[in-house]
Amino acid sequence: MTPAVDVADAADAAEATAAAFVFPKDTAVAGGREARANIRAGRYQGRTAGMAPAIVQANLAILPAEYAGDFLRFCQLNPKPCPLLGMSEPGNPTLPMLGRDIDVRTDLSAYRVFRDGVETDEVSDLDDYWRDDLVAFAIGCSLSFDWALMDAGLPVRRYELGMGVSAYRTTLETTPAGPFSGGMVVSMRSFTPANAIRAIQITSRFPNVHGAPVHFGDPGAIGIKDILKPDYGDWAIIPEGDVPVFWACGITPQVVIEQAKPPLCITHKPGHMLITDLLNAELASM
């Protein structure tokens, strides 16, 4: 059973959210920088979905330099779950290709710290963990194509309800590189069959943020036992008449890193993303 939803309120919320994604570039970038500054100053520590409309948000993975080459290769071999947007030099916490004054040590609202594949800490900055040999990878996020779906008039349920993404471990295997291998994580959005076809067409224009779906329909076919109980994020809602559609998800690198067991790895906490200076609309032509 999924919770009851007030259809009128949901429609109003979806319309307001979709409208919020239309901004002049200068206004959008300024909004992203302000959001990033608030996170850096500790004034905001929550999820970033819905913040900085029209701006690209990225997943983050930070690894010792000795693992960076293999992880880069893993991203290149698995562009659906790991579309690489930017990579830092060892010890350099900035990502100038993604925006002015970005500092991966302070600019995310929550980080997960792993030792030998086991999560040992969750922190709001990396002051106690940053080292001169660390390399940061920024990976595309499906938040970037959500705006395009809503701009086309397609309802994205979690925005209607103020929820986080629903994501699942699957039996879909990634292509290994060095110590990095494992199953793909997917995010789910549900649509009517007609809208699902439109969603596939729209998201195929965004290969830098996961692109077209990897599966739709029966969740059991990709190893998901209970569609209403995601492995990550919030509970799922699938209104009657909708079909679930699954996109490769940027949580995948966290799963393969856990299995590779590097001595140190730092990632974003799911839903707590790096806000860049790039426009979502620009990714459609990158």
Secondary structure as GFF3:
##gff-version 3
##sequence-region A 1 286
A	DSSP	alpha_helix	7	19	.	.	.	ID=ss1
A	DSSP	alpha_helix	25	40	.	.	.	ID=ss2
A	DSSP	beta_strand	55	64	.	.	.	ID=ss3
A	DSSP	alpha_helix	65	77	.	.	.	ID=ss4
A	DSSP	beta_strand	84	87	.	.	.	ID=ss5
A	DSSP	beta_strand	111	115	.	.	.	ID=ss6
A	DSSP	beta_strand	118	123	.	.	.	ID=ss7
A	DSSP	beta_strand	134	140	.	.	.	ID=ss8
A	DSSP	alpha_helix	143	151	.	.	.	ID=ss9
A	DSSP	alpha_helix	157	161	.	.	.	ID=ss10
A	DSSP	beta_strand	166	173	.	.	.	ID=ss11
A	DSSP	beta_strand	183	191	.	.	.	ID=ss12
A	DSSP	alpha_helix	193	203	.	.	.	ID=ss13
A	DSSP	three_ten_helix	207	209	.	.	.	ID=ss14
A	DSSP	beta_strand	215	216	.	.	.	ID=ss15
A	DSSP	three_ten_helix	219	222	.	.	.	ID=ss16
A	DSSP	beta_strand	232	233	.	.	.	ID=ss17
A	DSSP	beta_strand	243	248	.	.	.	ID=ss18
A	DSSP	alpha_helix	252	260	.	.	.	ID=ss19
A	DSSP	beta_strand	265	268	.	.	.	ID=ss20
A	DSSP	beta_strand	274	279	.	.	.	ID=ss21
A	DSSP	alpha_helix	280	283	.	.	.	ID=ss22
###
